[in-house]
Amino acid sequence: MSTLFSAVFPPSSSFPPQFPLRSFKHLSPLKTTLKRPLFSTTTSSSLHVDPLESDPPLPPSVRTFWKWLAEEGVVSSTCPLRPAYVPEGLGLVARRDIAQDEVVLKVPRRLWINPDTVAASEIGYLCTDLKPWVAVSLFLIREKMRGSSPWRFYIDILPERTDSTLYWSEEELAEIKGTLLCRMTREMKEHVESQYRKVEEEIISRHKQLFPSSITLDGFLWAFSMLRSRAFSHLRGQLVMLPLVDFINHSASITREDNAEEINGPAGLFSWDLLFCLKSTMPVKEGEQEKLDIAAANDLGETAYFDIFMDHPLPPATLPYLRLVALQETDAFLLEPVYRKSIWKTLELPISRMNEELVCKMVIDACESALSGYHTAVEQDEKLIQEGNLGSKLEIAVRVRVGEKRVLQQIEGIFKEKEARLDKLEYYHERRSKELGLVGEEGETYCQPKMDSTPSL
């Protein structure tokens, strides 16, 4: 039996090369994680219910934050979203059905935290030569230490730490020694520390009147981790932190241009400003968990574990689950209620080239990442076993790791072979067209279904 590893590292052109924008999550053994939709949902049935009612109760800081948002005109009694605890932590859930492309949030520019915000601040003239992420990090930690900051209610709800490997001890990092994750973590920490030393020497120490409180490396690291885990990068090509918007469950779709944009509009009772406008990427039904419901109906959950053995086929649920995880964009119609009863059977076969290609890439990347974490190659381990002279415990260890690596290579080979045959596979729309009699025996197509065809979902 072997283990699969998964991690998502969205790129960011505004950060140092190879440094991902969002949280650096520890590689997880033997699991595939099902991404949530853009918004979670709740079974609450009325907008008249107190939007801050939650089980467990929301902390006072969140209630104060919501009140501040209301005063700023960001939320109101008709807001379709509310804060609540979800499996990932504190997030947003739908208070009612949300239509596709419905505008669910508008955040005025005066509440954004980005390089323009820094430039307009007291320390703006000191930050002109800094990299954008360094300038925003310095601004954020300074605002945190100021009791009178306009963003104090937002900053108060930010976590003190994240699950980033940046916070791991040397002993904890030793457990992933030799992996790409360990190397990238160390490189990132070194880069952040070097930028802090430069800022401390050239700006902070020379302008004590603007930095009355001591800004430490830990504080700067906190600001950087907040920026990496919560900031967006596509608005005007800048990094930007958006109060409330970063409550939304992590999803790569948040960076798509078709559901997040800048518009000019009313930003208060007597003001007009640039607004961050967020739309729902798909219909979200009140009480409907979409992908999670489908997984649960097939005895799987948000995280699924599969036991994979050498020279054995993949467990039957593996491919349907991976296809469900990768389901997006034009394939998302399969999540609609009309397909709910038949979708798992549909997922047993390829859905689309895009979906199948993404599945292959996810698994191949996971296998390569896992294999890179071992400090020996299969050939080296086999040689050690052949030579003998190993103690009983060492022999067990060598046989275990060589077995895991062989299984990982087998899985990688399966999906590389599948990847090479993508153009030869039959996908959902082709199968559906045949079911409806729209494709003849020679591949010819018809405008109307053949009379003897029986449409079925």
PyMOL commands that set and color helices and strands:
alter all, ss='L'
color gray80, all
select helices_A, chain A and resi 60-71+109-111+115-119+124-126+132-145+152-155+165-167+170-174+180-204+217-230+235-237+245-247+252-255+291-297+318-326+329-335+337-339+343-347+353-372+378-387+392-420+422-424+428-435
alter helices_A, ss='H'
color red, helices_A
select strands_A, chain A and resi 32-33+40-41+81-86+89-94+103-108+260-266+272-279+303-304
alter strands_A, ss='S'
color yellow, strands_A
deselect
rebuild
show_as cartoon
